Amino acid sequence: MGAVPQIAVAMEELGELISVLSRFVFRGRGTPEDIASEIADVQICVEQFQEVFGGVEFRETVQMIKKQKLERLKNRLSEEKYE
């Protein structure tokens, strides 16, 4: 499957996750298992993206950016703790 069809699948899966989260938060419907199922689908799409967009090199780039964002989040949370 090429990049464009894979993006369309990911959009659908992300929409399903948003829907499950909305039902859970705003209507009190659904279960953590429903959320877990949709997260699993999204994670599968992410793994497929990493292969479609360049395999190991792309995966390493994603991990580097993720590490930077987690560090920034950690710093922000630390700052909020002392405000």
C-alpha positions in Angstrom: 0.0 0.0 0.0 1.4 3.4 -1.0 1.6 6.5 1.1 -1.7 8.1 0.0 -3.9 5.1 0.8 -2.1 4.6 4.0 -2.7 8.2 5.0 -6.4 7.7 4.3 -6.5 4.7 6.5 -4.7 6.5 9.3 -7.2 9.4 9.0 -10.1 7.0 9.4 -8.4 5.3 12.4 -7.6 8.6 14.1 -11.2 9.7 13.5 -12.4 6.5 15.2 -10.1 7.2 18.2 -11.4 10.7 18.5 -15.0 9.4 18.4 -14.4 6.8 21.1 -12.7 9.4 23.3 -15.5 11.9 22.8 -18.1 9.3 23.7 -16.2 8.3 26.8 -15.6 11.9 28.0 -18.8 13.7 27.0 -21.4 10.9 27.2 -19.9 8.5 29.7 -20.1 5.7 27.1 -17.5 3.2 26.1 -14.8 1.5 28.1 -11.1 1.7 28.5 -10.9 -1.4 26.3 -12.7 0.5 23.5 -10.1 3.2 23.7 -7.2 0.7 23.8 -8.5 -1.0 20.7 -8.5 2.3 18.8 -5.1 3.2 20.1 -3.8 -0.1 18.9 -5.2 0.6 15.4 -3.6 4.0 15.4 -0.2 2.6 16.5 -0.3 0.0 13.7 -0.9 2.9 11.3 2.1 4.8 12.8 4.3 1.7 12.4 3.2 1.3 8.8 4.0 5.0 8.1 7.5 4.5 9.4 8.0 1.8 6.8 6.3 3.7 4.0 8.2 6.9 4.7 11.7 5.5 5.0 12.1 2.6 7.3 14.9 2.8 9.9 16.1 6.3 9.1 12.5 7.7 9.3 11.9 5.8 12.5 15.1 7.2 14.0 14.0 10.7 13.1 10.6 10.2 14.7 12.3 8.9 17.9 14.6 11.9 18.0 11.7 14.3 17.6 9.7 12.4 20.2 12.5 12.6 22.7 12.8 16.3 22.2 9.1 16.8 22.7 9.0 14.6 25.8 11.9 16.6 27.2 10.0 19.9 26.5 6.9 18.4 28.2 8.9 17.4 31.2 10.4 20.9 31.5 6.9 22.5 31.2 5.4 20.2 33.8 8.3 20.9 36.1 7.8 24.7 35.6 4.1 24.4 36.3 4.8 22.5 39.5 6.7 25.5 40.9 4.3 28.2 39.8 
